[in-house]
Amino acid sequence: MAVTVEYSTQYSNELAGVMNSAVETSKVRVKHFSFTQGDDAGDIGSSAELVKLPAGRVTVYPKLSVLTNSAFGAARVLDVGFKAYTSETGASVSASTNYFDNDIDVSAGASAALGTDISDASKTKAFASQSGVVLVAVVAGGTIPASATLNGYIVYSVE
């Protein structure tokens, strides 16, 4: 055996003067959110619309994104995903309100990265939309109490 030096495809492209795709060299952005439930509690299925991603090609990095919650109370859980949207080609894309995380325990105040359900640490979600995509948190178990809070940020890149 010998000591070797190997190059990634992207670095090989750079050495050869070949431009890498926008997906491989995109700019990372962060959208912050601060949500407070109104004066009335919300039943199961209630939602908090967190951020709207821009139109075009966007990739979300859930494991780099953070959600902080106030204590919702015993047996309360939250899902985080996206609402239905229209793709760049005009096709309707169905909502997946638990795509980024499913059944987050929000009974006590906590702060954690999204994507705890995602076993692959490199898992991302690429969107290609005509008018943007809304990311949403949905009460999946119990209720959301009046004045409950959700804060955090979503890390994404734009091509």
Secondary structure by P-SEA (a helix, b strand, c coil): cbbbbbbcaaaaaaaaccccccccbbbbbbbbbbbbbcccccccccccccccccccbbbbbcccbbbbbcccccbbbbbbbbccccccccbbbbbcccccccccccccccccccccccccccbbbbbbcccbbbbbccccccccccccccccccccccc
